[in-house]
Amino acid sequence: MEYRRIKEQDDYGDISQKDVESLNGKPLAGALTSSIPASGGGLTNKSSWKLKSVVTLALTLLTSSQAILIVWSKRAGKYEYSVTTANFSVEALKCALSLVALFRIWKTQGVTEDNRLSASFDEVSVYPIPAVLYLVKNLLQYYIFAYVDAPAYQILKNLNIISTGVLYRIILKKKLSEIQWAAFILLCAGCTTAQLNPSSDRVLQTPFQGWVMAIVMALLSGFAGVYTEAIMKKRPSRNINVQNFWLYIFGVLFNLIAICVQDYDAVMNKGFFHGYSFITVLMILNHALSGIAVSMVMKYADNIVKVYSTSVAMLLTAVVSVFLFGFHLSLAFFLGSTVVSVSIYLHSIGKPQPQK
C-alpha cells in the first residue's frame, strides 16, 4: 500500500534499462525519466508554498494517526471486525480514487494511448507479484499490534528503509554512499534504543515475535517497493493512475481470496461490515489517503519534506498515545526516536553524487 512512496523517491537514482530488463526480460517501452519535479508546472511561488504546506501537514497527520487508529479500532484487545475485509475496503477505495482521477483526465485531455485502461497481457502480468507482497505485509500490520504499541510500531516501521536500500544494492546493483550505510547502522541503533526497557527483566520492550514480524514486514515492503519501481519506470509515459488501477485491482482480487480463506464463515453469517465502527471507517480512509498524500508530497514538495514528516509523525504518535493508551514516554524512547530521525535525514542527503 505504500509503494508510491518508493516509486516517487529518487534516493538511489534512476533505474537503468539493463536493471529493468533483467527483472522480466523485456525491453523498455520508452526512455527512463527522472523523478517527478518538485513542484507542479505553472504554480506560482505563493500557491506552491501553500500546496507544499497542506500536503506536508496532511502526510504528517495521516502517518502519525495510522498506527493509533489501528490500535484504537480494537475492543477489549481484539479486532471485532474482519481485518481481511478492512484491507479489501482499503484497496477498493484506492481503486475507486484512481478511476475518479482517470475520469477527470479523460474529461479534460481525452483518452490517449498512455491513459487508457486497456493493456496487454505482458503489461498486466507483472502486477500480481507486488500485490501479493503488499497483501501479506498489510495483514501483518494488524497482527503485529499484539506485540507492540503504536509508538513502537512507528519506530520499527522505519526498518523498511534498510531493506529497501539493501535490496536496491543486491537486485538493481545500485551503489549506496558511505553516509547511507552509516545511516542504516544508526537506524538499527535508534530502533533498539527506543525499545530498551530498564524497568523490566526484559531488555527490550518488544518481544521476539514482534521483532520478527517487523523484519518480515520490512523485507516485504522493501522488495515490493523495488519491484514496483521497476514496473513503473519500465513505461514512464504511462499514466500513473492506470498503473495504480491495475495494481489495486489485483490487490482487491487477492484480498477477496484472503476473505474466502480466512473469514468466509464470519462474513457469510455476520455480514461483510460486522464489527465496523466509526474508528474502523476512519482507519480505512486513513490508509487509502496516506498513499495519495505521499505521492502529492513527492510531486509538489521534495524528499526532505517526507523525511521531516516521518520524523514528526513518530513523536506525534508517542505524544497522542500517552493520553489515549497511557503510553510511558521514557528517556530511552525519546533518545531512540531522535537517533532514528537523524538517520533518516542522513539517508536522504547521502545519495551518491553522479560522476562528472
Residue pairs with C-beta under 8 A, 6 or more apart in sequence:
1 90
1 91
1 94
1 134
1 137
1 138
1 251
1 287
1 290
1 291
2 221
2 225
2 290
2 291
2 294
3 130
3 134
3 224
3 225
3 228
3 229
3 247
3 291
4 244
4 291
4 294
4 295
4 298
5 225
5 291
5 294
5 298
5 306
6 164
6 224
6 225
6 226
6 228
6 229
7 225
7 228
7 229
7 232
7 233
8 35
8 36
8 294
8 295
8 298
8 299
9 35
9 298
9 303
9 306
10 34
10 35
10 303
10 351
11 165
11 303
11 347
11 348
11 351
12 165
12 168
12 172
12 174
12 176
12 351
13 174
13 351
13 352
13 354
14 32
14 33
14 34
14 35
14 233
15 32
15 172
15 229
15 230
15 233
16 32
17 27
17 28
17 32
19 172
19 173
19 230
20 28
20 32
20 230
20 233
20 234
21 27
21 28
23 171
23 227
23 230
24 126
26 122
26 234
28 234
28 235
29 234
29 235
29 237
29 238
30 235
30 236
30 237
31 236
32 233
32 236
33 233
33 236
35 298
36 298
36 299
37 299
38 300
38 301
38 302
39 48
39 52
39 300
39 301
40 48
40 51
40 299
40 300
43 51
43 300
48 300
51 300
52 300
52 301
52 305
55 293
55 296
55 297
55 300
55 301
56 297
56 301
56 305
56 308
56 309
58 289
58 293
58 296
59 290
59 293
59 294
59 296
59 297
59 305
59 306
59 309
59 313
60 309
60 312
60 313
60 316
61 316
62 286
62 289
62 290
62 293
63 154
63 290
63 309
63 310
63 313
64 154
64 312
64 313
64 314
64 316
64 317
64 320
65 286
65 317
65 320
66 283
66 286
66 287
66 290
67 145
67 150
67 151
67 153
67 154
67 317
68 150
68 317
68 320
68 321
68 324
69 279
69 282
69 283
69 286
70 141
70 142
70 145
70 150
70 283
71 145
71 149
71 150
71 325
72 279
72 283
72 324
73 79
73 81
73 277
73 279
73 280
73 283
74 145
75 277
79 142
79 275
80 274
80 275
80 277
81 273
81 274
81 275
81 276
81 277
81 280
82 259
82 262
82 263
82 266
82 267
82 272
82 274
82 275
83 139
83 142
83 143
84 139
84 255
84 258
84 259
84 262
84 263
85 259
85 263
85 267
85 272
85 273
86 142
86 280
86 283
86 284
87 135
87 138
87 139
87 255
87 258
88 252
88 255
88 256
88 258
88 259
89 284
90 138
90 284
90 287
90 288
91 248
91 251
91 252
91 255
92 248
92 252
93 284
93 285
93 288
94 244
94 248
94 251
94 288
94 291
95 244
95 245
95 248
95 249
95 251
95 252
97 288
97 292
98 241
98 242
98 244
98 245
98 248
99 241
99 245
101 241
102 115
102 117
102 239
102 241
102 242
102 245
105 115
105 239
105 241
106 115
109 115
114 237
114 238
114 239
114 242
115 239
115 241
115 242
116 242
117 242
117 245
119 242
119 246
123 235
123 246
124 246
126 231
127 231
127 246
127 247
127 249
127 250
128 250
128 254
129 224
129 227
130 224
130 227
130 228
130 231
130 247
131 247
131 250
131 251
131 253
131 254
132 250
132 254
133 220
133 221
133 223
133 224
133 227
134 220
134 221
134 224
134 251
135 251
135 254
135 255
135 258
136 220
137 217
137 220
137 221
137 224
139 258
140 213
140 216
140 217
140 220
141 153
141 217
143 213
144 153
144 210
144 213
144 214
144 217
145 153
147 206
147 207
147 209
147 210
147 213
148 156
148 206
148 210
148 214
149 321
149 325
149 327
150 317
150 321
150 325
150 327
151 314
151 317
151 318
151 321
151 327
151 333
152 194
152 195
152 205
152 206
152 210
153 214
154 313
154 314
154 317
154 318
155 190
155 191
155 194
155 195
155 314
155 333
155 336
155 337
155 340
156 191
156 206
156 210
156 211
156 214
156 218
157 214
157 217
157 218
158 187
158 191
158 310
158 340
158 343
158 344
159 187
159 191
159 214
159 215
159 217
159 218
160 217
160 218
160 221
160 222
160 225
161 183
161 184
161 187
161 344
161 347
162 184
162 187
162 188
162 218
162 222
163 218
163 219
163 221
163 222
163 223
164 221
164 222
164 225
164 226
165 176
165 180
165 184
165 347
166 222
167 222
167 223
167 226
168 174
168 176
168 226
169 175
169 176
171 223
171 226
172 226
172 230
175 352
176 352
177 350
177 351
177 352
178 350
179 346
179 347
179 349
179 350
180 346
180 347
180 350
180 351
180 352
182 346
182 350
183 343
183 344
183 346
183 347
183 350
184 343
184 347
186 339
186 340
186 342
186 343
186 346
187 339
187 340
187 343
187 344
187 347
189 339
190 336
190 337
190 338
190 339
190 340
190 341
190 342
190 343
191 336
191 340
192 204
192 336
193 332
193 335
193 336
193 339
194 332
194 333
194 335
194 336
194 337
194 339
194 340
195 204
195 205
195 206
195 332
195 336
196 203
196 204
196 205
196 330
196 332
196 336
197 203
197 204
197 205
197 332
198 330
198 332
204 211
206 214
228 247
231 243
232 240
232 243
240 295
259 267
266 274
267 274
294 306
297 305
297 306
297 309
298 306
303 348
304 345
304 348
304 349
307 344
307 345
307 348
310 344
311 340
311 341
311 344
311 345
314 337
314 340
314 341
315 337
318 327
318 329
318 333
318 337
319 329
321 327
322 328
322 329
